[in-house]
Amino acid sequence: MPHADPTTPPLLRALSGHRDGPLPVWFMRQAGRSLPEYREVRKGTGMLQSCLMPELAAEITLQPVRRHRVDAAIFFSDIMVPLKLAGVDVEIVPDVGPVIAEPVRTASDVAALAAHEPGDTAAIADAIGIITAELATTPSGDAGWTPLIGFAGAPFTLAAYLVEGRPSRDHLAARAMMHADPQSWGRLMAWCAEISGHFLRAQTDAGASAVQLFDSWAGSLTRADYVAHVAPHSRAALAAVEGAVPRIHFGTGTGHLLEELAVGADAVGVDYRTPLDEAAARLPATPLQGNLDPALLAAGEDALAAHLADVVERGRAAPGHVLNLGHGVPPSTDPGVLTRLVERIHAL
């Protein structure tokens, strides 16, 4: 493969399958409760409200880039934001999570939901304009700027919340609907794919340089159910930005679904349960992202350094590697640990 343009940020080089530059690193949930500056600016402001206030969303997005010098910003948002914009009555309840006022359980519920159009994303575009203006002069590797990653929840995760009405351990109601009424399930998933795809496109149109589709709950599915009832809709969401920017597809507990996650994506995020060399053997042509175990952030510098060395070595089997956690930053994480980890990675 020819060498990548050295003025291209390391993240974008790795996502295109190049290994001739610095190893890029960013962290899922890097903008959030682990940072004291985040807790300060969020005081008295609800989660969804914060996401829709352009200046505040931009400030939160940029905080970890300034503090840790990571190689990408991830847009500060929530998987419920596209639902909120579409007129769904949803709130983030402290110590509970997303709560849907009227869960979607019947064919008529699905029909009523499907009448909702994607909402106005002007606040999203305004926030991204503020973010990209600062990132345009924030170096990453040899490049003079740092990319922004757009973000959306995958259709199954959105559908699971809509059906269950709140967080669930096993998503029994959603999985039951999938089989009891596959027609309504398909209509629900198609609507969720439209909403997610529209949200991804809004972010790339505003200036995001890559996107990640995040499936929190797909790991609860069998491979057969994922292939038959979910995969086509996740691919439809990713297709909304096909050819525009690199697309990362990530799910938790999805080691049995890696081959499916790769279809329609340009890179696959691997959670901490699947070693990167095993993932690379199964996806030999696909750049990978991951997959430090978040628990090691609190295990001490020696244990973390050894774990990092192992992940980096295993990641060499992939055509491109973006260093990340195999899930999000825990809220209790010492920010200094992340800053030192980024310095160690950049020194490799």
C-alpha positions as CSV (number, residue, x, y, z in Angstrom):
1,M,0.0,0.0,0.0
2,P,1.4,3.5,-0.8
3,H,2.3,5.8,2.0
4,A,-0.4,8.0,3.3
5,D,-0.1,11.8,3.0
6,P,1.8,12.8,6.2
7,T,-0.4,15.8,6.6
8,T,-3.4,13.5,7.1
9,P,-4.2,13.1,10.8
10,P,-3.1,9.7,12.2
11,L,-6.7,8.6,12.9
12,L,-7.8,9.0,9.3
13,R,-4.7,7.3,8.0
14,A,-5.3,4.3,10.3
15,L,-9.0,4.1,9.3
16,S,-7.9,3.9,5.7
17,G,-5.6,1.0,6.4
18,H,-2.3,2.8,6.6
19,R,0.3,1.8,9.2
20,D,3.1,4.2,8.3
21,G,2.4,6.9,10.9
22,P,1.9,7.4,14.6
23,L,-0.5,5.1,16.4
24,P,-3.6,7.2,16.9
25,V,-5.6,7.1,20.2
26,W,-8.9,8.4,21.4
27,F,-11.3,7.0,24.1
28,M,-15.0,6.3,24.0
29,R,-16.6,8.5,26.7
30,Q,-13.5,10.6,26.9
31,A,-15.8,13.6,27.2
32,G,-17.8,13.0,30.4
33,R,-17.9,12.4,34.0
34,S,-14.2,11.4,34.5
35,L,-13.3,15.1,34.0
36,P,-13.8,17.7,36.7
37,E,-14.2,20.4,34.1
38,Y,-17.1,18.4,32.6
39,R,-18.9,18.1,35.9
40,E,-18.4,21.9,36.5
41,V,-20.0,23.0,33.2
42,R,-22.8,20.5,33.4
43,K,-24.0,21.6,36.8
44,G,-27.8,22.1,36.8
45,T,-28.2,21.1,33.1
46,G,-29.9,17.9,32.0
47,M,-28.1,15.5,29.7
48,L,-30.2,15.9,26.6
49,Q,-30.5,19.6,27.2
50,S,-26.7,19.8,27.3
51,C,-26.4,17.9,24.0
52,L,-28.6,20.5,22.3
53,M,-26.9,23.6,23.6
54,P,-24.2,24.3,20.9
55,E,-21.7,26.2,23.0
56,L,-21.9,23.7,25.9
57,A,-21.8,20.6,23.6
58,A,-18.8,22.1,21.9
59,E,-17.0,22.9,25.1
60,I,-17.5,19.4,26.5
61,T,-16.4,17.8,23.2
62,L,-13.1,19.8,23.2
63,Q,-12.2,19.3,26.9
64,P,-10.5,15.9,26.6
65,V,-8.6,17.0,23.4
66,R,-7.2,20.0,25.3
67,R,-6.4,17.9,28.5
68,H,-5.2,14.5,27.0
69,R,-4.1,15.5,23.5
70,V,-6.0,12.6,22.0
71,D,-6.0,12.2,18.2
72,A,-9.7,12.7,17.7
73,A,-12.6,14.4,19.4
74,I,-15.9,12.5,19.7
75,F,-18.9,14.6,19.4
76,F,-20.6,15.0,22.7
77,S,-24.1,13.6,22.3
78,D,-26.3,10.8,23.4
79,I,-28.0,7.9,21.5
80,M,-31.3,9.4,22.6
81,V,-30.8,12.8,21.0
82,P,-32.1,11.7,17.5
83,L,-35.2,10.3,19.2
84,K,-35.7,13.6,21.1
85,L,-35.3,15.6,18.0
86,A,-37.9,13.4,16.2
87,G,-40.4,14.2,18.9
88,V,-40.2,11.1,21.0
89,D,-40.9,11.7,24.7
90,V,-37.7,10.5,26.3
91,E,-35.6,11.7,29.2
92,I,-32.4,10.7,30.8
93,V,-33.3,9.9,34.4
94,P,-30.3,10.1,36.9
95,D,-29.2,6.7,38.2
96,V,-31.6,5.0,35.8
97,G,-30.8,6.0,32.2
98,P,-33.1,6.7,29.2
99,V,-36.8,6.4,30.0
100,I,-39.4,6.4,27.2
101,A,-42.7,7.8,28.3
102,E,-44.7,5.6,25.9
103,P,-43.0,2.3,25.1
104,V,-43.5,0.9,21.6
105,R,-45.1,-2.5,22.0
106,T,-47.8,-3.0,19.3
107,A,-48.2,-2.6,15.6
108,S,-50.2,0.6,16.1
109,D,-47.5,1.9,18.4
110,V,-44.9,1.3,15.6
111,A,-47.2,3.0,13.1
112,A,-47.6,6.1,15.3
113,L,-43.8,6.2,15.9
114,A,-43.0,5.9,12.2
115,A,-45.0,9.0,11.5
116,H,-42.3,11.0,13.3
117,E,-39.9,12.7,10.9
118,P,-36.2,13.2,11.7
119,G,-35.9,16.5,13.6
120,D,-34.1,19.8,13.2
121,T,-30.4,19.3,13.6
122,A,-29.4,23.0,13.5
123,A,-28.1,22.9,17.0
124,I,-25.9,19.9,16.1
125,A,-24.5,21.8,13.1
126,D,-23.8,24.9,15.2
127,A,-22.0,22.9,17.8
128,I,-19.8,21.1,15.2
129,G,-19.0,24.5,13.6
130,I,-17.6,25.7,16.9
131,I,-15.7,22.4,17.5
132,T,-14.1,22.1,14.1
133,A,-12.9,25.7,14.2
134,E,-10.8,24.9,17.2
135,L,-9.7,21.5,16.0
136,A,-8.5,23.1,12.7
137,T,-5.5,24.5,14.6
138,T,-5.0,21.6,17.1
139,P,-2.2,19.3,15.9
140,S,-2.4,15.6,15.7
141,G,0.7,13.7,14.7
142,D,2.3,15.5,11.8
143,A,-1.0,17.1,10.8
144,G,-1.9,20.5,11.9
145,W,-5.5,19.6,12.7
146,T,-7.5,17.0,14.7
147,P,-10.5,15.2,13.3
148,L,-14.0,15.1,14.9
149,I,-15.9,11.8,15.0
150,G,-19.6,11.9,14.7
151,F,-21.7,9.5,16.7
152,A,-25.1,7.7,16.6
153,G,-26.7,4.7,18.3
154,A,-27.4,1.7,16.2
155,P,-31.0,0.8,15.2
156,F,-31.2,-2.2,17.5
157,T,-30.1,-0.3,20.5
158,L,-32.6,2.5,19.8
159,A,-35.3,-0.1,19.2
160,A,-34.5,-2.0,22.4
161,Y,-34.9,1.2,24.4
162,L,-38.2,2.1,22.6
163,V,-39.7,-1.3,23.2
164,E,-38.4,-1.8,26.8
165,G,-39.1,1.8,27.8
166,R,-35.9,1.9,29.9
167,P,-32.6,0.1,30.3
168,S,-32.9,-3.7,30.4
169,R,-30.5,-6.5,31.2
170,D,-31.8,-9.0,28.7
171,H,-34.1,-7.0,26.3
172,L,-36.7,-9.7,26.5
173,A,-39.6,-7.5,25.3
174,A,-37.6,-6.4,22.2
175,R,-36.4,-9.9,21.3
176,A,-39.9,-11.2,21.8
177,M,-41.4,-8.6,19.5
178,M,-38.7,-9.4,16.9
179,H,-40.2,-12.9,16.6
180,A,-43.8,-12.4,17.5
181,D,-44.4,-9.6,15.0
182,P,-41.5,-9.5,12.5
183,Q,-43.4,-7.1,10.2
184,S,-43.8,-4.5,12.9
185,W,-40.3,-5.1,14.1
186,G,-38.9,-4.6,10.6
187,R,-40.9,-1.3,10.4
188,L,-39.6,-0.2,13.7
189,M,-36.0,-1.0,12.8
190,A,-36.3,0.7,9.4
191,W,-37.5,3.9,11.2
192,C,-34.6,3.7,13.7
193,A,-32.1,3.2,10.8
194,E,-33.5,6.3,9.1
195,I,-33.2,8.4,12.3
196,S,-29.6,7.2,13.0
197,G,-28.5,7.7,9.4
198,H,-30.0,11.1,9.3
199,F,-28.2,12.0,12.5
200,L,-24.9,10.7,11.1
201,R,-25.3,12.6,7.9
202,A,-26.1,15.8,9.8
203,Q,-22.8,15.6,11.6
204,T,-20.7,14.8,8.5
205,D,-22.4,17.6,6.6
206,A,-21.5,20.0,9.4
207,G,-17.8,18.9,9.3
208,A,-17.3,15.6,11.2
209,S,-14.4,13.6,9.5
210,A,-15.5,10.1,10.6
211,V,-18.4,8.5,12.3
212,Q,-19.0,5.7,14.8
213,L,-22.2,3.6,15.0
214,F,-22.5,2.3,18.6
215,D,-24.6,-0.8,19.3
216,S,-24.8,-1.1,23.1
217,W,-27.1,-4.1,23.1
218,A,-26.5,-6.2,20.0
219,G,-24.4,-8.6,22.1
220,S,-27.6,-9.9,23.6
221,L,-28.6,-11.4,20.2
222,T,-27.7,-14.7,18.6
223,R,-25.8,-14.5,15.3
224,A,-28.9,-15.8,13.5
225,D,-31.2,-13.1,14.9
226,Y,-28.7,-10.4,14.3
227,V,-28.2,-11.5,10.6
228,A,-32.0,-11.8,10.0
229,H,-33.5,-9.0,12.0
230,V,-30.8,-6.4,12.7
231,A,-27.8,-6.3,10.3
232,P,-29.7,-4.9,7.3
233,H,-30.8,-1.9,9.3
234,S,-27.4,-1.2,10.8
235,R,-26.0,-1.3,7.2
236,A,-28.8,1.1,6.1
237,A,-27.8,3.6,8.8
238,L,-24.1,3.4,7.8
239,A,-25.0,3.7,4.2
240,A,-26.3,7.3,4.9
241,V,-22.6,8.4,4.9
242,E,-21.1,5.9,2.5
243,G,-18.3,7.5,0.6
244,A,-18.4,10.6,2.7
245,V,-16.2,9.7,5.7
246,P,-14.7,6.5,7.3
247,R,-17.3,4.6,9.3
248,I,-16.5,2.7,12.5
249,H,-19.0,0.0,13.7
250,F,-18.7,-0.9,17.4
251,G,-20.8,-3.1,19.7
252,T,-20.3,-4.4,23.2
253,G,-20.3,-8.2,23.7
254,T,-20.2,-8.7,19.9
255,G,-17.3,-11.0,19.4
256,H,-19.5,-13.5,17.7
257,L,-20.7,-10.8,15.3
258,L,-17.5,-9.3,14.0
259,E,-17.9,-10.4,10.5
260,E,-21.4,-9.0,10.3
261,L,-20.3,-5.7,11.9
262,A,-17.6,-5.3,9.2
263,V,-20.1,-5.4,6.3
264,G,-20.9,-1.8,5.3
265,A,-18.3,-0.3,7.7
266,D,-14.7,0.8,7.0
267,A,-13.4,-0.2,10.5
268,V,-14.6,-2.3,13.3
269,G,-14.4,-1.5,17.0
270,V,-13.5,-4.6,19.1
271,D,-14.5,-4.7,22.7
272,Y,-12.0,-6.0,25.4
273,R,-13.3,-9.6,25.3
274,T,-11.8,-10.4,21.9
275,P,-8.0,-10.2,21.4
276,L,-7.1,-8.0,18.4
277,D,-5.0,-10.6,16.7
278,E,-8.0,-13.0,16.7
279,A,-10.2,-10.2,15.3
280,A,-7.6,-9.5,12.7
281,A,-7.5,-13.1,11.6
282,R,-11.2,-13.0,11.1
283,L,-11.2,-9.6,9.4
284,P,-7.9,-9.6,7.5
285,A,-8.8,-6.6,5.3
286,T,-10.5,-4.4,8.0
287,P,-8.8,-1.7,10.1
288,L,-9.6,-2.3,13.8
289,Q,-10.2,-0.1,16.8
290,G,-9.6,-1.0,20.4
291,N,-9.3,-2.6,22.8
292,L,-7.8,-1.8,26.2
293,D,-9.8,-3.2,29.1
294,P,-11.2,-0.2,30.9
295,A,-10.7,-2.0,34.3
296,L,-6.9,-1.7,33.7
297,L,-7.1,2.1,34.0
298,A,-7.5,1.6,37.8
299,A,-5.0,-1.3,38.1
300,G,-1.8,0.7,38.4
301,E,0.8,2.0,36.0
302,D,2.7,-1.3,35.7
303,A,-0.3,-3.4,34.9
304,L,-1.6,-0.9,32.4
305,A,1.7,-0.5,30.7
306,A,1.9,-4.3,30.2
307,H,-1.6,-4.5,29.0
308,L,-1.0,-1.7,26.5
309,A,2.1,-3.4,25.2
310,D,0.1,-6.6,24.6
311,V,-2.8,-4.8,22.8
312,V,-0.4,-2.8,20.6
313,E,1.5,-6.0,19.7
314,R,-1.7,-7.9,18.9
315,G,-3.0,-4.9,16.9
316,R,-0.1,-5.1,14.5
317,A,-1.9,-8.0,12.8
318,A,-4.6,-5.5,11.5
319,P,-4.1,-3.4,8.4
320,G,-4.7,-0.3,10.5
321,H,-5.2,0.2,14.2
322,V,-6.8,2.9,16.2
323,L,-5.9,2.5,19.9
324,N,-9.0,2.9,22.1
325,L,-10.7,1.2,25.1
326,G,-12.8,-1.9,24.6
327,H,-15.7,0.2,26.0
328,G,-16.0,3.7,27.5
329,V,-14.0,5.5,30.1
330,P,-15.4,4.6,33.6
331,P,-16.6,7.8,35.5
332,S,-14.3,7.0,38.4
333,T,-11.2,7.1,36.2
334,D,-8.3,9.4,37.3
335,P,-7.9,11.8,34.3
336,G,-4.1,11.8,34.9
337,V,-4.0,8.1,34.0
338,L,-5.5,8.9,30.6
339,T,-3.2,11.8,30.0
340,R,-0.1,9.6,30.8
341,L,-1.5,6.8,28.7
342,V,-1.8,9.0,25.7
343,E,1.8,10.3,26.2
344,R,3.0,6.7,26.4
345,I,1.1,5.7,23.2
346,H,2.5,8.7,21.3
347,A,6.0,7.8,22.4
348,L,5.8,4.4,20.9
